Amino acid sequence: MYTPDGYVSAQMMKQGRPSYKSGDLHTGTEKEMAEAAHGYLAYAGAYKITDFDEKTNTVTVLHTMSVSMNPTWLGETQKRFAEFKDGLLTITADVNDSKLVWKKAK
């Protein structure tokens, strides 16, 4: 989610993550909690659009993490690349090979 006043919030979850056997938020086994964390990513903070490439129809956006599930990202600024083509918005990053593809709902 991008807000008009310059903030981004991102949450991504791997499908099929199993529930903790205990059923409690804070009392999974170490293995269960590690698997859950490995399948989830969340952060929020300021964003800034820095570049637009007309040839590729790609926007470069900087995300600065104020909060993050991954503590190593706190305060970090990372690039994201947003391309709009054939009715699809594709967002990629320079820190991994993940790709988000969005299609506008009718």
N, C-alpha and C positions, 0 to 999 in steps of 0.2 A: 504494500500500500504506500503510495506517495501522496503527501498532503500538499495543498497549494502554498503553505507557508514554509516549505523546505524540510519536511521530515519524512523519513522512510521507516517502515516497520516490515520485517520479513520473517516469515515462519514457514519452514518446510519440513515435512514429515514423510518418512519412508512408509509405504503401505504395508499392512500386515504386522505391525509391531505387537508382540504379545503383551497381555496384561500381566502385572505381578501376581504370582500365585496367592499372595497374602490379601490381595484386593485393596491394599492400603497405599496411599500416595507416597509415603516415606519409608516403607519397610519392605522394599524388594530386596532380593539377594544382591550381592555385589555384581554377579554376572548379569542378572536381570536389569539392574540399573545401568551397567555399562552398555548393554545392548540397546536399551531405550535411548541413552544419550547419543550413541553412534547413529541412530536413525532419526535424529531430530536436530534442527538448526533454527535458532531464533536470534535476532538482533534488531536494534532500532537506534536511530540517531539522525543527524542532519545529512542532507544530500545536496549536491551542487552539480548542475549540468555544465560541462566544461568544453564540449566540442560537438559539432555536427558534421558528418561526412555526407555530402549530397550524392556522391557516386554510389555509396553502399546503403544510403538512407539509415545510417547508424549514429546514435547519440551516445556520447561517453558521459557517464555519471559517476561522481565520487560519493561513496557512502562512508561516513565517519561514525563508528559505533560508540554510542554512549552507554548502551546496555547490550549484553551478549551472553548467550548460554555458554559460549566458549570464552573463558576469561582471557585467553591470549589475544583475542580480538579487541578488547576494551581500549578505546582511544585510537584504534587503528583506522586509517583511511584506505579504502580499496576501490578499484575501478570496476564498474559494471558497463556493459555494452548492450544497448537496446536497439534492435533492428525491427523495422516494420516492413513486412513484405507479404504480398498475397493474402492480406487480411489477418495475418498472424503477427503477434509481438513476441520476439525471441530475446531473452535476456541471458547473457553469459557473463562470466567473471574472469579476471586474470589470476585468481588464486586456486582455481580448480577447473575441472572439465564439465561441471554441471551446466545444465541448460534448462531454462524455464520457457515453455511455449504457451502463450495465452491466445485465446480466440474470444472476441467480444461476444457476449451473450445477446441474443435478439430479444 
